[in-house]
Every structure is written in structure tokens, then in C-alpha cells.
Amino acid sequence: MRESHTLIAAWVGRRLKQLRGQRTQKEFADLLGLSQAQYNRYETGKRLAHDKVLAGVAEICGLSPERVIWGDDLPAGAAPGEEAARDVAALIALLDDEAREDLFIFLQNKTEDLARRRRREARHALRVLEGLKKKAI
């Protein structure tokens, strides 16, 4: 694993151990439909848990997948500035190349949509301003 993946896997593994609580690895693995050996690799950070595993943990614990990963470190709203950038970078590092490409295409489309909306809003604001100017002069 690359160094960034190793760090992320270790972080997620610590979270899995916290969320498992008093249950044994075998008990928790059974709930997830995994072998105890596979679950152990996730919890010890030797392997990075797949999205389906994290979704299963979220369901078992009654949490969102984001809370499974970030715990109480996840702010109620969006994290400000640099913290948000680090969080997004960590999540992007979890993606494979194809998923990363899909994400960037999605973001590009959203950015283009936003630019179109803002151009429309700006044109509307100019029309309103021109109307006010005619009334005032």
C-alpha cells in the first residue's frame, strides 16, 4: 500500500475497533458477512475496508458512513477551509482511478451548471438595475 493508503487504513481500522465496542472480531465480522481474518485485516489497518464494509458498519452502528470514518471529528456542517480540503483529499485517496475520474467529471458538470446559473442571475440583476435606473432618472 502507498503511504497515504497505509495512513488511511490505520485510521479507519482504529475507528472500526472503536465501533466494534465489546463485541469480538468474530461477532462483528459475522454481522458484516466477513470472515474474522478479513475483518482483522481491516481493523489492524493491513487492508483498507471497502465501501460496502463501511456501509455495513454504518448500518449496524446506526451511523452515516462519514461518521464511521471520521467519528466525532466530523463537524456538523462542512469543515472550514484547510480541514475540509484535507478531509476531501483523504476521501479521494480511497477511490480507485475510475471512481476518481467519475468524481472529477461530476464536479466539472456541477461547476459548469453553477457558472450558467450565476450568468443568468447576473443578467437578471443587470435588467433589474436598468429598470431601477430608468425609474430613478
N, C-alpha and C positions, 0 to 999 in steps of 0.2 A: 504494500500500500504506500502511496505517496505520503509525505509528512502531513499534509493538510488532512488527508483522509484518516490517518492514524489519530490525529488530534480529535477529529470529529467523532470517530468511532469510540474513542475513550470517553468523550463527553456523553455521548448517547448511552454507552454502557453503564456509566455511573447513574444516569437517570433511570435506566431500566432497573438497576439494583434498588434504587430508592423506591420506585413504584411497585416493585415486587413485594416489598414490605416483609412480613413474617412468613410468606409462602416459600416453599422450597423452589429451587430452579425447576425441578421436575414438574411440580404442580403448576407453576406459571407456564412452562413450556407446553404442557398438556392443554391448558386453556387456549394457547395460541396455535395449537396443532403442529408443534415443533418437537423435535427430539430434545432431550435435556442437553446433549452435546452441542447441538446447533445453537440453542438458546445461550449456553455458556459462552460460546464464541462471541455472541453479540454483547453479552453483559460484561465480558472481560475486555472488550474493545479489540479483539483479534479480527473481527469482521464487522462491517457496518451493517446494521439492521436495515432490511428492505422496507420500502413504504408500506407494504401490506402488513409487515410485522408491527410497525409503528402505529398503523391504523387499528390493528387488533389490540395493542396495549391501550390505546386511547379509548376504545370501546369498553374494555374490561375495567379500566380505572375511571370511566366517566369523564374523560378529559378530551380536549381538542388535540389533534396530532401536534400542533405547535406547542401546547403546554407539556406534552410528553417530552419533547426535545428540550425546550427552554425552561420549563418549570416556572417558578415564581420570578425568574429573571425576565420573563416576557412581560413588557409593560401592557397596561390595559388598552391603550391606543397604540399607534405606531411609535416605535422608538425614535427619539430625536437624532438627527444628523449622523455623526460618525458611528454611533451604536447601531443604527438601522443599517448602515452600509456594511458593517461587519456581519450583522445577522443575515442579510441578504447574500453576502459573499459566501458565508458558511452553508447556507441552503443550496446555493448554486453549485457549490463543490460536491454536494450529494448527488447531483444529476449526472446521467451519462451524456455523451456528446449529442445524441439525437434529441433527448429531452431539453438540453441546454439550447440547441438550435430552435426548437419549438417555442421555448420561453422567449427568446430574443425576437422571433417573428411576431409572437403575440404582443410583446412590448412595443415593437415598431408599429404595428397596426393601431394599438391604443394611442400611441403618441401622434400618429397621423390623424386619427379621429379627433383628438383633443385640439390639434392645430386647426382643423377645419371648423370646429365649434367656436374656437376663440376668434377666428377670422369673421365668422358670421356675427358673433356678439359684438366685435369691434365695428363692423359695418352698421349694425343696428344702432349702436351708441352714437356713431357719427350722424346717422339720419336723425336721431332724436335731438342731438346737439344742434344740427342745422335748423330743425324746426323751432327749437327754443330761440335760436339766434334771430330767425325771421320774426318771431313774436316780440322779441325784446327790442328790435331795431325799427 
